[in-house]
Amino acid sequence: MPANEPLTVSELCDVIKGRVNGMGTVEVVGEISSYKTYPSGHHYFSVKDSETKIDCILYGFQARWIKFPIRDGLRVVLKAKVDFYGKNGKLSLVVDSMKPEGEGELRKKYLELLEKLKAEGLFDDSSKRPIPEFPKVVAFVTSEIGAVWHDFTEILKTRGWQGTAWLVPARVQGESCAGSVIAGLKQANSIPGIDLIVVGRGGGSMEDLWGFNDEALVRAVRSSPVPVISAIGHQTDFTLCDYAADKRAETPTAAAELIVSGQIKLREKIKLLGAQLAQHSPKLILQSHYQNLDLLFTRLESIAEEFLAEKRHRLSELGSELHRLSPKAHLGVTREKLKQLGKRLQSAGFESILARGYSIVRDSQGKVITSSKSVKSGLKLRLRFSDGEAGVVGE
């Protein structure tokens, strides 16, 4: 394009977009206004100072890393990329992260005090006391407003905890938080028969939880005559009270679960022992013996039946053998043999031959004629057939 020709609006927008994108990530401090959130999980708002403002968008996948409630009037430090939308000439910030203004200074104070108290040995595990396994009287130092106390006691009730829980009201946010919780600790320690103290609240930003980093409160937690559970209601960041307490619970409800765990384990153990005892009761043992006797009787019957069947079979075999060897059996066999021999002899005798159509020829003297040459004309002959005799004259 010639240098002296004017830019079109689109060309100018492209130039601005290129320059803006070249800025990379910038940090901006300002006050949130016109804050809105949508079902998509995206957050829309503006940041402003005394003279101007700029629109911002915080996408849902980035918003999940924000650990404090976003609200109008909150001063924040943003890390964002500048975006220019050419179609309407609108400039906005796409937010990567943000934190309340002044949090960096709070973080510095937190780390300094952490190192100081750690060097004193205030957080040493060797100085921490075990949490009672079966606490019967528990005090919870927390706000009487909100759902924390209700959620805590609901867990105790639904888990069947047998004990007494006291609410010790205290302010758990703001400048008066530390002093109020210290007073609550003192009051909780004065409860007759107290076994355990819980100090806690719901989650929040570092500013919201700052009272639990107060040095006087941290020392009061550590010096409590009764063991203390810290349940500040946050999972990723620790307050100094978490380090000083005898035990840390991620949330107030987690502290309640810890309190009831001993009784739950005891009930389960009693149930198991009861089942084991029932297995060794005289009645059950007698029933077991009866069952064993029934089983042995059944097995004995089966063995006896098998034994008798085997003996019956053997007796049958011996009876057969004895019968085979008896004189009567021998006589019967001999008689059968003689009968067979008689049949064979009979079949071989002349009567059998005569029955097949043959005859015996004799002369008048009874001599058997065996050849036709011996027969002369006029010779009287006697023919023997199977059914009798007949006379003939030779020719």
C-alpha positions in Angstrom: 0.0 0.0 0.0 1.4 3.5 -0.9 2.6 5.3 2.3 0.4 8.4 1.5 -2.9 6.5 1.1 -5.2 6.4 4.1 -5.9 3.1 5.9 -9.2 1.4 5.8 -10.9 0.8 9.2 -10.3 -3.0 8.8 -6.6 -2.3 8.1 -6.3 0.0 11.1 -7.9 -2.7 13.3 -5.5 -5.3 12.0 -2.6 -3.0 12.9 -4.0 -2.4 16.4 -4.6 -6.1 17.0 -1.0 -6.9 15.9 0.4 -4.3 18.3 -1.9 -5.4 21.1 -1.0 -9.1 20.7 2.6 -8.2 20.8 2.3 -6.9 24.3 2.1 -10.4 25.8 1.0 -10.8 29.4 0.5 -7.6 31.4 -0.3 -7.0 35.1 -3.1 -4.6 35.8 -4.4 -3.4 39.2 -7.9 -2.1 39.6 -11.3 -2.4 41.3 -13.9 -5.0 40.1 -17.3 -3.7 38.9 -20.3 -5.0 36.9 -19.4 -8.6 37.9 -21.5 -11.4 36.4 -21.1 -15.2 36.1 -22.9 -17.4 33.6 -23.9 -21.1 33.5 -21.0 -21.8 31.2 -18.7 -21.1 34.1 -17.2 -18.0 32.5 -16.9 -14.7 34.5 -17.4 -11.2 33.0 -16.5 -8.0 34.8 -14.7 -4.7 34.5 -11.6 -3.3 36.3 -11.5 0.4 36.9 -9.7 3.2 38.5 -10.7 6.8 39.2 -10.5 7.7 35.5 -11.4 4.7 33.3 -12.3 1.1 33.1 -11.7 -2.0 30.8 -13.8 -5.1 30.3 -12.5 -8.5 31.4 -13.3 -12.1 30.8 -12.2 -15.0 33.1 -12.8 -18.4 31.5 -14.2 -21.2 33.7 -11.1 -23.4 33.4 -9.0 -20.6 34.8 -11.6 -19.5 37.4 -11.2 -22.8 39.3 -7.8 -21.7 40.5 -9.1 -18.5 42.1 -9.3 -19.1 45.9 -11.3 -16.1 47.0 -14.8 -14.9 46.2 -15.0 -12.5 43.3 -17.2 -9.5 44.0 -17.8 -5.9 43.0 -15.6 -3.4 44.8 -12.7 -5.8 45.4 -9.3 -4.4 44.3 -7.3 -7.1 42.5 -4.1 -7.5 40.6 -4.7 -9.2 37.3 -2.4 -11.1 35.0 -4.0 -11.0 31.5 -3.5 -10.8 27.8 -4.9 -7.7 26.0 -7.4 -8.6 23.2 -8.8 -6.3 20.5 -11.9 -7.3 18.7 -11.9 -5.4 15.4 -15.5 -5.7 14.4 -16.7 -3.4 17.2 -13.3 -1.8 18.0 -13.5 -3.2 21.6 -10.5 -3.7 23.8 -10.7 -6.2 26.7 -8.5 -8.3 29.0 -8.5 -12.1 28.9 -7.5 -13.0 32.5 -5.0 -15.7 33.3 -4.9 -15.2 37.1 -5.7 -12.7 39.8 -5.2 -12.1 43.5 -6.5 -9.5 45.9 -4.3 -6.4 46.0 -2.0 -6.5 49.0 -1.9 -10.4 49.1 1.7 -10.3 48.1 2.6 -8.3 51.2 0.4 -10.6 53.3 2.2 -13.6 51.9 5.6 -12.1 52.8 4.4 -11.4 56.4 3.1 -15.0 56.6 6.4 -16.6 55.6 8.4 -14.4 57.9 6.3 -15.3 60.9 6.3 -19.0 59.8 10.1 -19.1 59.9 10.2 -17.3 63.2 7.9 -19.6 65.0 9.3 -22.7 63.3 12.8 -21.7 64.6 11.4 -21.5 68.1 10.2 -25.1 67.8 6.6 -24.1 68.2 5.5 -26.4 65.3 7.7 -29.4 66.3 5.8 -32.7 66.1 7.4 -33.8 69.3 5.5 -31.2 71.2 2.1 -32.2 69.8 -0.3 -34.2 71.9 -2.3 -37.2 70.6 -6.0 -36.6 69.9 -8.2 -38.5 72.4 -9.5 -41.7 70.8 -12.9 -41.4 72.5 -13.6 -37.8 73.3 -16.8 -37.3 75.3 -16.9 -33.5 75.6 -15.9 -31.4 72.6 -16.0 -27.7 72.1 -16.0 -26.0 68.7 -14.8 -22.4 68.6 -16.4 -21.0 65.5 -19.1 -18.6 64.2 -22.6 -19.2 65.3 -23.8 -17.8 62.0 -23.7 -20.0 58.8 -23.7 -23.7 58.1 -20.3 -24.7 59.7 -21.7 -25.6 63.1 -24.7 -27.3 61.6 -22.6 -29.4 59.3 -20.2 -30.3 62.1 -23.0 -31.5 64.5 -24.8 -33.3 61.7 -21.8 -35.6 61.1 -21.6 -36.3 64.8 -25.3 -37.2 64.9 -25.5 -39.3 61.8 -22.3 -41.3 62.8 -23.9 -42.1 66.1 -21.4 -40.3 68.3 -22.1 -40.5 72.0 -20.9 -37.3 73.6 -21.5 -33.6 74.2 -20.6 -30.9 71.7 -20.4 -27.2 72.8 -20.5 -24.2 70.5 -18.2 -21.5 71.6 -19.1 -18.4 69.5 -16.3 -16.4 68.0 -15.7 -14.0 65.1 -13.7 -15.9 62.5 -13.0 -13.0 60.0 -11.8 -9.5 60.2 -9.6 -7.5 62.5 -11.3 -8.8 65.6 -11.0 -12.5 64.6 -7.7 -13.3 66.5 -8.8 -11.8 69.8 -12.3 -13.4 69.6 -10.9 -16.9 68.9 -8.3 -16.5 71.7 -11.2 -15.7 74.1 -13.1 -18.6 72.7 -10.1 -20.9 73.4 -10.0 -19.7 77.0 -13.7 -20.3 77.4 -13.5 -23.8 75.9 -10.7 -24.8 78.2 -12.9 -23.9 81.2 -15.8 -26.3 80.2 -16.0 -29.1 82.8 -14.6 -32.5 81.5 -13.5 -31.0 78.2 -11.5 -33.5 76.1 -11.0 -31.8 72.8 -11.2 -28.3 71.2 -11.9 -27.6 67.5 -11.0 -24.2 66.0 -12.4 -23.6 62.5 -14.5 -21.9 59.9 -15.4 -22.3 56.2 -12.9 -21.6 53.4 -12.0 -18.2 52.0 -9.3 -16.0 50.5 -6.0 -15.3 52.3 -7.4 -12.0 53.5 -10.5 -13.8 54.9 -8.3 -16.3 56.8 -5.6 -13.8 57.9 -6.8 -13.8 61.5 -5.7 -17.4 61.9 -2.1 -16.3 61.1 -2.0 -13.9 64.1 1.0 -14.6 66.3 -0.9 -14.3 69.6 -3.6 -16.7 68.3 -1.1 -19.2 67.1 0.7 -19.2 70.5 -2.7 -19.6 72.2 -3.5 -22.7 70.1 -0.1 -24.2 71.0 -0.4 -23.4 74.7 -3.9 -24.7 75.1 -4.1 -27.2 78.0 -6.6 -29.3 76.0 -5.6 -30.8 72.6 -6.7 -28.7 69.6 -7.8 -29.6 66.1 -7.5 -26.9 63.4 -10.3 -27.1 60.9 -10.0 -23.8 59.0 -11.9 -25.2 56.0 -9.3 -25.0 53.2 -7.5 -27.9 51.6 -4.4 -26.5 49.7 -3.1 -23.6 51.9 -2.2 -23.8 55.5 -2.7 -21.1 58.1 -0.2 -20.9 61.0 -2.9 -22.2 63.3 -2.8 -25.4 61.3 0.9 -25.8 62.1 0.4 -25.0 65.8 -2.6 -27.3 66.4 -2.1 -30.9 67.6 -4.0 -32.1 64.5 -5.1 -30.5 61.2 -8.4 -31.4 59.5 -9.1 -30.1 56.0 -12.6 -29.0 56.8 -14.9 -28.8 59.9 -16.8 -31.9 58.7 -13.4 -33.8 58.4 -12.8 -32.8 62.1 -16.2 -34.3 63.0 -15.3 -37.5 61.2 -12.0 -37.6 63.1 -13.8 -37.2 66.4 -16.3 -40.1 65.8 -13.7 -42.4 64.2 -12.7 -43.9 67.6 -16.2 -44.8 68.6 -16.9 -46.2 65.1 -13.8 -48.4 65.3 -14.8 -49.5 68.8 -18.4 -50.4 67.7 -17.0 -52.4 64.8 -14.5 -54.2 67.1 -17.3 -55.0 69.6 -19.5 -56.3 66.8 -16.6 -58.5 65.6 -15.9 -59.8 69.2 -19.7 -60.4 69.6 -19.7 -62.5 66.5 -16.6 -64.4 67.7 -18.2 -64.9 71.2 -21.4 -66.1 69.6 -19.4 -68.7 67.7 -18.1 -70.0 71.1 -21.4 -70.0 73.0 -22.4 -73.3 74.7 -25.6 -73.4 72.6 -23.8 -72.9 69.4 -21.1 -75.4 70.4 -23.8 -77.9 71.3 -25.5 -77.3 67.9 -22.2 -77.8 66.2 -21.7 -81.1 68.1 -25.2 -82.2 67.0 -24.4 -81.4 63.5 -21.2 -83.3 63.7 -23.0 -86.3 65.2 -25.6 -86.2 62.4 -22.8 -86.1 59.9 -20.9 -89.0 61.6 -24.1 -91.0 61.8 -24.8 -90.5 58.1 -21.3 -91.5 57.3 -21.5 -94.5 59.5 -24.8 -95.6 57.8 -23.2 -95.2 54.4 -20.1 -97.2 55.5 -22.3 -99.9 57.1 -24.4 -100.2 53.9 -21.3 -100.5 51.8 -19.8 -103.1 54.1 -23.0 -105.2 54.2 -23.4 -105.0 50.4 -19.9 -106.1 49.9 -20.4 -109.1 52.4 -23.7 -110.0 50.7 -22.0 -110.1 47.3 -19.1 -112.2 48.7 -21.6 -114.6 50.3 -23.4 -114.9 47.0 -20.1 -115.7 45.3 -19.3 -118.3 48.0 -22.8 -119.8 47.8 -22.4 -120.2 44.0 -19.0 -121.8 44.5 -20.3 -124.1 47.2 -23.2 -125.1 45.0 -20.8 -125.8 42.2 -18.7 -128.1 44.4 -21.6 -129.9 46.2 -22.3 -133.7 45.4 -25.7 -132.8 44.1 -24.2 -130.4 41.7 -21.6 -132.9 40.6 -24.4 -135.6 40.2 -26.4 -133.1 38.1 -23.4 -132.4 35.9 -22.7 -136.1 35.5 -26.3 -136.9 34.8 -26.3 -134.1 32.1 -23.1 -135.6 30.6 -24.6 -139.1 30.6 -27.7 -137.7 29.0 -25.7 -136.0 26.3 -23.6 -139.2 25.8 -26.9 -141.3 25.6 -28.1 -138.9 22.9 -24.9 -139.2 21.0 -24.9 -143.1 21.4 -28.5 -143.2 20.3 -27.8 -141.1 17.2 -24.9 -143.5 16.4 -27.1 -146.7 16.9 -28.7 -148.7 14.1 -32.2 -147.7 15.1 -31.2 -144.1 14.1 -29.9 -145.3 10.8 -33.1 -147.4 10.2 -35.1 -144.3 10.9 -33.4 -142.5 8.1 -34.7 -145.0 5.5 -32.1 -147.8 5.7 -32.9 -151.5 6.5 -31.1 -154.7 7.7 -31.2 -157.7 5.4 -31.0 -161.3 6.9 -31.5 -164.7 5.5 -33.8 -167.3 7.1 -31.1 -168.2 9.5 -30.9 -164.6 10.7 -27.5 -164.0 9.1 -27.0 -160.5 7.9 -26.6 -160.2 4.1 -24.1 -157.5 3.3 -23.6 -158.1 -0.4 -26.0 -158.5 -3.4 -23.9 -161.5 -4.5 -25.0 -163.4 -1.5 -28.7 -163.2 -2.6 -29.8 -166.1 -4.7 -33.1 -166.5 -6.6 -35.8 -168.0 -4.4 -33.9 -167.2 -1.2 -36.2 -166.1 1.6 -35.0 -162.9 3.2 -36.1 -160.9 6.3 -35.9 -157.1 6.1 -35.7 -155.1 9.4 -37.1 -151.6 9.2 -37.3 -149.0 12.0 -40.9 -149.9 12.6 -40.7 -153.7 12.2 -39.8 -156.6 9.9 -41.0 -157.9 6.5 -40.3 -161.1 4.5 -39.3 -161.1 0.8 -38.0 -163.7 -1.7 -34.8 -163.0 -3.6 -34.9 -163.0 -7.4 
